[in-house]
Amino acid sequence: MLTPPVTEKRPTERTHHGDVVIDHYEWLRDKDDPAVIAHLNEENAYTKARTKHLSLLQEQVFEEIKRRTKETDLSVPTREGTWWYYSRTVEGLQYAIHCRVPVTTPDDWEPPAVPEDGSPLPHEQVLLDDNAEARGHEFYALGSFDVTADGTTMLYAVDVEGDERYTLRLRSIDGSGREFDDEIPGTAGGAVFEPTGRYLFYATVDDAWRPDTIWRHEVGTPASADVQVFHEPDERFWLGVGLMRSHRYLVLEAGSQVTSETWLLDTADPTGEFRVVWPRRDGVEYDVEHVVAGGRDRLLIVHNEGDAVNFELVSVAVDDPQGPRRMLLPHDPRMRIEGAHAFRDFVALEYRRDGLPRVAIAKVPPQGLPDDATPDDTLHELAFDEELFSAGVGANPAWEQRSLRIGFGSFVTPSTVIDVDVPTGQRTVRKQQPVLGDYHPERYAQKREWATAPDGTKVPISLVYRPDLVTLGEPAPMLLYGYGSYEHAIDPGFGIPRLSLLDRGMVFAVAHVRGGGEMGRLWYEHGKKLHKRHTFTDFIAAAEHLVDRDITSPDHLVAQGGSAGGLLMGAVANLAPRLFAGIVAEVPFVDPLTSILDPSLPLTVIEWDEWGNPLEDPEVYAYMKSYAPYENVHAVQYPRILAITSLNDTRVLYVEPAKWVARLREVGADPLLKIEMAAGHGGVSGRYAAWRERAFANAWIIDAAGAHPSGE
């Protein structure tokens, strides 16, 4: 019989607020210690041996994903300047190839048709082949990619470790393919050119991986000559820089979990000083867009100041942003405004209502809006005929375009790119994610259930399944997914790997628990800090509802979550282990108290706005200790547990699941730990490698849920 690795105990003492904790496994944090790497390799070998019986199923699921995916494919081209930009993939290659073709005439806004076979478009110019850049590296990620307005130079930044620190380079794309001498290591993602292309702006990170400084680089000069244009000393805030769609302003944003501040720089003077729009005020968040109405420059601001908990939309004068405001869309407790996107002739609004993300369009009259105009006069929501769906604004870089590109999809409808002609309202489907083989959306069903939490709150649950294989009311194998943090919503969306579960008679469900953003800002507020337990009890209530309704049963129910959703998995494993046959925790945040107590760790100080500050507040300390998965492992019958992590993850360190698994084994649990030794927070890089990892997890889920291994 296989025996798990023995994790050596090396006691470490932690003392806060008079509470003394002895941690026997904290030594695993030092990944420079050969003993740590040796232990992780032992864990991988043990997991491989324990899952050997799933090898055939894993290979079968991988082949299903591969067979259903159109491997040679092309994205819908997007116009910017005088070029159509797109990416394509080629069968057998792990990464994308970034390309462009010229626009035929200045008034050509009809994107080139995507060839059915995914072949290159005529007159294609390859800008960046990620496969070539990745050659010789176990990991590869592209963090920045931008092209000058005149289309002659591009910047790109890559990470070959998985630690999200990118080396930025420049390349001529005027036909010569010349590589510039410019090379800037250690940047964050999201570098951008200003319109002339003479300068670019980028961010660097501090020792805690927080983007804290914005720099200006003059093309053709050494990085040592770069000018620091902004530094953020407050460790709760991170920085980003971008270019507004109108190209009139560079925008610099500072944000924490609860507060934001925006600075603008007129691109007519790229070496000038950024000026603040609204000075930061604790708890006030806002986003800024530049719009021209009636020939006058205005700023659109989506904000939550005052009682606007779900945000409202106002406009202010560019030259007096802190002056008089014009109300465009007042706060509505039923509608959470998430963003405004300004174009020359219209504005698109993203928001959510009834738990679903939606899009509306408002035209901008040349003469501006009359003083007595109301939102209902101008705002037109795009309607769809599915019960559950997601709609959002897609890639729309051109200020003068007359159509709005949106993305649409659901649990049963593959991701769809739609162009909406704003003057006429006509919709054109440009592309729907191909699903090869015998896929028919009508064979699948999606619906919503509502669970009741212990405090009486109604918690939405989304279900997708095959009615010919599943009869609701007769317990079926189920995967229940959850997240519940950072106001991040798990919205209806299609996934090819999920079909391998559904076609084996499994139900896929999402518990839209508090801490996420599905039901508005208060849904988030009521699942964070000293309300965090609602996230866990909501998930348990959802599981109990599904069992009580005989949609599934504890011996067929598997739970899954990643990152902060991995914290959720660890918590419910402690609180309600008998509800689940298995739990999959991916890059799981299962030792949150140890991490949040250490300001030197990556992103810790930023996280205090989400979880509270246990370092200074004994109430927060006690509350976090009461639910932290690692702190609360106890002698109970745990379900099967699979923890998946990455050695180079800088967001949730590998040590957390490694320690958790060791402690679980102390009480007789039987967890497995799988560590990617050359990956970051998002897992392995390359699509085939990612498919294999998903196939591994899905095979484990199918087995744990007791679903039929062979499918149809």
N, C-alpha and C positions, 0 to 999 in steps of 0.2 A: 504494500500500500504506500502511496506517495505521502510524504510528510512535508509540511510547509517549512520554509526557511525559518531558522531560529533567529529572532532579532535580539541582539545583545542589549542588555539594560545598562545604561550609564546615567545615573541620576543627575538631573539638573534642577536646581531650586529656583522657583519663581515666587516673588513676594510682592503683593500689591494690596493696599488698603487693609493690611493686617492679615491677609489670606495667604497662607504658605502652600504652594503646590509643588509636588515632586514629579517631574516629567522624566520618564526613563528613556524616551526615544528622541529627545530634542537633538541629540548628536547627529541624527540623520540629515540635519540641515546643511552640513558641510560637504558639498558635492566635490570639493577638492580633495577630500579624504578618500584614499583608495579603498578603504573598508566600506565606505558608503556605496561607491560604484559597484564593488563586488557584491554587496547585499542586494542592490537593485537588479543586477544581472541574475542573481539567484531567484529573485521574485519573478522575473520574466521567464526563466527556465521552468519554474514550478507552474506558472500559469499556462505556459505552452503545453506542458505535460498533462495538466489537468483538463485542458480543453482539446486534447488530441482527438477525442471522439467526435468533435464538432468540425474537424477539418473538411470533411466531405460536404457538410452543410454550408460551411463558410464559403467554400469554393463555388458551390451551387448558387448561393446568394450573390456572390461577386459576379458570376457569369450572367445572372439575371439583370443586375444593375448595368453591366456592360452591354448586354444585348438590347436593353431598352433605350440606351443612350445613343443619340446620334453623335458619334465620335468626331466626325469631320463636319464642322458646323460654323456658322457665321452669325455674329450679332447684327442687329439692325443698325445701319450706318446713321451717325448723328452729325449734323452739319455744324461746323465751327469755322468761321471765316470763309475761305474759298476751298475748303476740303470737307469730304465726308470721312469721318473717323469710325473705325470698327475694330473688333477683335475676332479672331477665328481660331478654331482648334482643328487638329489633324489627328486622324486615327493613329494610335501608337505613341503619340507625344503627350507628355505629362502636362505641359503648360500652354498658355495662350500665346498667340502671335498678334501683335498690335500693328494695325495697318491704316492706310488712307488711300482715297482716290480723289482726283480733282472734281470740283463742282463744274458743270458744263457752262452755265450762265449765271450771272448775279442773282436773277430772280428764280433760280431753280431750288425749290424746297421739297421736291419729291425725291425721297431717298432711293438710291439704286435698289433694284429688286434683289433679294437674297437668293442666290442659286439653290435649287433643291438639293444638289449634291454637296453643298458647302464649299465649293471650289472658290478660288480667289476671284475677286471682281476684276474686270478689265482695267488696265492701267494702274494696277495696285502698286503701292510703295510700302514696303515693310519698314516700320519704324523701330520696333523692338521685338526680338524673338526671345521670349522668356526661356525657351528650351536651350538656346545657345548660352544665355547668361547663366543658367543653372548648371551647366555642364561641369562636372567635377565636384559638385556640392551635394551633400545629403539633404540639405534644406534650402529652399529658395522662396522669397516673398518680395513682391514689388510694393514699395511703400509710397512712392511719389512718381507721378508721370504727368508732364505738362509740356505744351508746345507754345512757342511765342506766337503772338497775334499775326505776325507776317508769315508764319508757317515755315521758318527756316532753321530753327534750333529747338531741340527738345532737352528736357531734363528728366532723369530717372534716378531712383534711389532703391537699392536692394539690400535685403537682409539675408545672409546665408548661415545664420546661427539659430534663428528662432527667438532672439531676445528683443526684437523690435527696435533695434538700432540700425539705421540704414546709412549706407555710403552713397552719397549723391554725386552724379556725374552729368556731363553735358555732351551732346553729340550734334553735329551738323546734319540736317536733313534736307539740304538744298541740292542733294545729288552727290556730294563728295563723300558723305559718311564719315567725315573727320571727327575723331574724338578730341575734345578739348582737354587741355591740361588741368582744368578745374576739377578738383576732387575734394569733397567735404565729408569726412567720416563722422559717425556718431550723431546723425540727424534723426529727428522724429519724422513721421510720415507727413505728407501734405504740403510739400514745397510748391511754390507758384511763381511764375513770371509776372512782372508788371507789363502793361500793354506795349511799351517800346521794345521789350526784350533785352534791354541793356542791363537790367537788374533782376535778380530773383530774391525772394524772401523765403526763409526757412526757420524751423524751430530746432533747438537742441534740448536735451533733457538733463536733469540733475542726477545725483547718485541714486535717487529713489525712482528713477524712470519717469519723472514728471516733466512734461514739456514746459520749461520755465523761462526760456529766452528766445526772442525773435531777432534774427540777423538779416542784414541786407548784404548781398554779394554782387559785386560788379563782374559781369561776364568777362573772362580773360585775365582776371587778377587772382593772386593766391588767396586761399582761405584765410591765411593769417591777416589779410588786410580787410576782412569783413567787418562791417559796422554793426554793433549792437544797437538795435532800435527800441527794444523794450525788454525789461526784465521784471518778472513777477516774484517778489520775495515771499509772499504769503503762500505757505506750503499747502493750503487747501485748494489753490487755484491752478489750473493748467491753461496753456495758451495754444492758440491756433491762428493761422493767417490765411486769407483767401482773397479772391478778386470778385467783385460784384459783377453780375451778369451784364450790366450796362457798361462795364469797364471804366466807369467814372471814379470809382473808389476802391482802394484796397481796404480790407476790413480785418481788424485784429480783434480777436475775442478772448477774453479771460473768463473762465467759468469754474465754479465749484459745483457740488451736487445741488446747491440751493440758491446760488447767487451768480449773476453774470454781469459783465461790463463789456461794452463794445467801443472800439476806437476806429476812426476813419482817417484815411489819407487820400487827398485828391491826387489822382494819378498824373495830373499835369505837372506835379512836382514830386517825383518818386523819392527824392532825397530829403523831403520835408518832414514835418513833425505830424504824427498821428494826433487827432483830437478826440476827446471822449464824447460820446453821444449822451448817455445818462451816467453820472457817477454811480459806482456800485453802492447798493444798500442791502444789508443782510436780508436774505429771503426773497429778494426781487430778481426775477429772471426775465430777460427780454432778448428778442432777435430783431435784426434790422435789415430792411430791404430798401433799395433806392428805386423810386418811381418818378416818372414825369407825367404830371396831370395838368392839362390846360396850359402847357408850356412852362410850368413851374416845377422846379426840383423839390421833391418831398421825400421824406423817409417814412416807410411803413414800419410800425413797431408792434410786435406781438408780445404782450407782457402780462404779468400776474400781480401787478402792484395793487395795493389796497385789498378790496374784497374780490378781486378777479381771480379766484382760485383756479378756474378752468381757462384762464387767459382771455384777453380781449384784444381787438385790433384798433389801433389809432394811427393817425398820420401827424407828422410835425414838419416844420420847415427845416431844410438842410442847414441853413445858416443860423438857426435858432432852435436846436433840437430840444432844449430844455424849456422852451417857451410854450405858447398855447398849443393844445392838442385838439385834433378833430376826431370825434368818435366815429369809427366806421363799422365796427361790429362789437356790440357790448357783450359783457360776460353772460353766458348762458349755462346754468348748472347742468344741463343735459348734454352739452357739447364741449369737448375739450379741444381747443384750437392748438394745433401742433406746428403750423408754419405757414408763411405766406411767400409766394414766389412771383416777383414782379417782372413783367416784360414791357415792351414799348406800348402795346395796345391792350393788354389785359393783365389781370392778376389771378393766380391760382391759389386756392386755399386748401390746406390739408387739415383735417380734423377727425375726431372720432365721436360717434354717437351710437348708443345701444351696443357698445362693445366692439364696433367695427370701424376700421379706418376708411375715410371717404374723401372725395375731392369735389370742389366746386370752383366755378370760373366766374369772374366778374370782368366785364369789358371796361376799359378806361376811355371815356369819351374825350376827343381832342380838346374840347372846351373845359374839361374838368367836370366834377360832379356838382349839381346844384346844391345849395345849402340845405334844402329840405329832403334830400335823397335819403332813403333808408336802405339797409342791407338787402331787404327783399326785392328792391327795385333792380338790383344789379347782380345778385349772387344766385347762380344756377348750379344746383347739385347734379352730378353725373349719377344717374340711377342704373342699377343692375338687377337682374332677375333671379339671383341666387340668395338663399336664406343666409348663408355665411359666405363672406368674401373679403378680400383686401383690395383696396384701390389706393394708389399713391402716385405722386409726381415722379416721373422718371428723369432721364438725362435730357436736359433742355438748355444747352449752353448759350444759344443765340438770342440776343436781346430783341432782334427785329422779327423773329419767326411769327407766323400767323397761326400756327397750330401748337397744341400742347400735347406732349408725349406723356402717357401715363402707363403704369404697370397695373395689371389686374390679374387676379387668380383666386383660387379657393382650394379646399382640400381635394376637390375632384377635378377642377379645371386647371390644366397646366399654365404656368406663368405666360402671360399674354402682353405683348406690346401694342398699344393702341395710340394712334394719333387722332386728336380731336380738333377739327377745323373750327376755330373759335367763332368766326363770323357766321357760319352756317350751322354749327353744332354737329356736322357730319362726322361719323367715326370710321376710321380705317384701321383694320387689324393688320399690322405690319408683320407680326410673327407670333406664333405660339410655340412654346417649348415642345420640340418633337418628342414623342414617346413611341418608340418603335415596337413592333410586335402587335399583339392582340389587345391593345388598350382601348377601352370604350368608357368614357366618363359615366354614361348612363347605367353602367353595371355597379357603380358605387353610390353610396348615399352619405349625406352629412346632415347632422341635426344638432340641436342644442338642448342640453339638460340643465337643470338648476338644482344645486345642492343647498342645504341650509346649514350654515356654520353654527357653532355653539352659541354665539351671541345673536343669532337670528338673521344674519346677513345672507342674502342669496348669492351664491357663487356660481358663475356660468361654467359649464363644461361643454366642450365641443367634441363631437364624435364623428368618425368616418369609418365606414365598414362596407362589406359587400352583402346586400340583402339576400342573395342566393346562397350565401354560406353562413350567414349569421341571422338569427331571429332574435330581436331584442326581447328580453324576458326569458330567454334560455341562456344560462351562463356560458360565456365564450371566453377564450384566451384574450387578454387585453394588455396593451401597453399604455400606461397613464403618464403623460409628460407634464412637468411643471417647472417654473422658473421663479417669478415672484420677487424681483428686486429692481432697483434703479428706475422704476417706472417703465421698464421694458415690457412691451406687450408681445405675447405669442399669438400672432394673428393667423387667420386661415391661410394656408399656403400649401402648394403641391410639392411632393418629393418622390422622385423615382425609387429611391431605396425603400420607402415605406410600402410600396406595392408588394414587396416580398413578404411583408407581414400580413397585409390585407388579403392577399391571394392564398394564404394559409389559414384563412378563417379567423384572423385576429381582428379585434377592434382597436383602433388608435384613438386615444382620447387626450385632450388637453384640459387640465384644470387651471382656469384663469384666476389664480389666487391673488389675494391682496399683496401689495408690494410691487406688483406689475402696474401697467398703465391702461389696461383694457377698458376700465369703467370710469376713467377720468382721474384728475389729480388726487382727489381724496382717496381713491382706491389705492394709490401709491402711499399717501401719507399714513393710512391706517395699516400699513404693513411694513413699517420701517422703525428704526430706533426702538423705543420702549413699547412699540406695538408689533414687533417682529413676529411674535408667536402666532399672530393671525395668519401669516403665510403658511405655517405648518398645520394649524388646525383647519384652515380652509382646504388644504390638500387632503387631509385625513377625512374631512366631511365629504369631499368629492368621491374619495374611494369608497366610503361607507354607503353613499347614495347609490353608486353603481352596483355595489354588492346587494344592497337592500332591494334594488329594482331588478335583481337577477339578470343584469346585463353581463356581469362577470362574477367570479368567486375568488376568495383569497388564494386558493391553490392554483389559480390561473392568471393572477394579476401581477404584472411587473411594473415597477415605477422607474422613471428615468429623468435625470436632470443634470445640467452641467454648469460649472463655475459656481455662481451664487445659487443656481438650481441644484448643484451638488451639495451645498449646505442644506437645502431643503431635503434632499435625499437622506443625508446623515441624520437630520432631526427626526424625520418620520420613521426611520429605522429604529431609533430609540423609543419614540412615543407610541408607535403602533406596528410593531414588527409582525404581528400575526395577520395583518391585513394583506401581506404581500408574499408572493412566491419568490420574487427576486427583485433586486434593486441595482440599477446601473448608475453609477456616479462618475461623471466625466469631468476631468480637471476640477475636482470638488474642493470647495472652500470649507473644509470640515474642521479646521483648527483656527477659527476666526479670532478667538480671544488672544491667543499667543501672537498672531500676526498684528492685530489692531493695537496691541500694547506696545509694539516696537516701531517708533517713528522712523527708524533707519531703513526699514524694509520698503520695497517699492510700493508706492501709492498709498501707504498707510494713512498719512495725515489727510489726504483727499477723502478717504473712506469714512472719516469721523462724522461727516455730514449725513452719511447713510446709516451708520450703525450706532453712532454715539461715541463718546471718547471715554473708554474705560480707564485710561491712564489717569485722568483727572477726576472722574465722576464715579464714586463708589456704587451708586445705584445702577449706572450703566454696566459697570464691572459685574455686579451680582446678577444682573439680568442676562447679560451675554453668557456668563458662566452657566446659567440655568438651562440654556438651550444648545450651547456649543456641542456639536456631535462628539468630538474627541473627548471633551470633558465629561460626557454623560454616558459613555459606554458602560453597560451594566450586565449582570448575569441574567440573560433572557434568551429565548429561542429566536435568534435572528434569522431572517430569510437568507437565501443565497445573495451574495454581494459581489459585484464586479466594479472595481475602481480603475479608471483609466487616467493617466496623467502624462506629462511631458517634462523631460529633464530641464529644458531651457525656458520653461514657462516663467515669465516675469510677473504675471498677474496673480496667479495662484501657484505658489511654489510646490514642486513635487513632494516636498517633505510632509505636507499636510496629509495627503492620502497614505503616504508610506507609514507615518505614525499611527494613523487611524486603523489601518489594516493590522498593524502589530498589536494594538490594544484590543481590537475585536477578537484576535486569536487568544488573548489572555482569558477571555470569558467563554471560550469554547465555540465561537463563531467560525465560519469557514469562508472567509473572503478571499478573493483573488485580486492581485494588483498587476496591472500591465503598464509599463513605462516606455514611452517613446524616447529613445536616447538621443535623437537628433530632431527635435521638434519644439514648438512653442505652444502658446495658449490655444491656438486654433488647431492643434494637432499636426499631423504630418503634412508636408507640402506635396503638390502633384496630385492630379485627379485620380490616377489609377491607385496610388498609394492610399489616398483618402477613401476610395471605394472599398479597398481591402479592409481598412480599419472599420468602416461602417458595416461591411459584411461580417466581420468578426463579432461586433457588438450585436448585430441583428441575429446571428446564429445563436449566440448565447441567450438572447431574449426569447427566441422561438423555443429553445430547449427549456428554459426556466418556466415559460408560460404553459408548456405542455401542448403547444400547437403542433399540427401535423408537419413533420420535417420536410416532406416532399412537395407540399403545395398541391396545385391542381395536376 
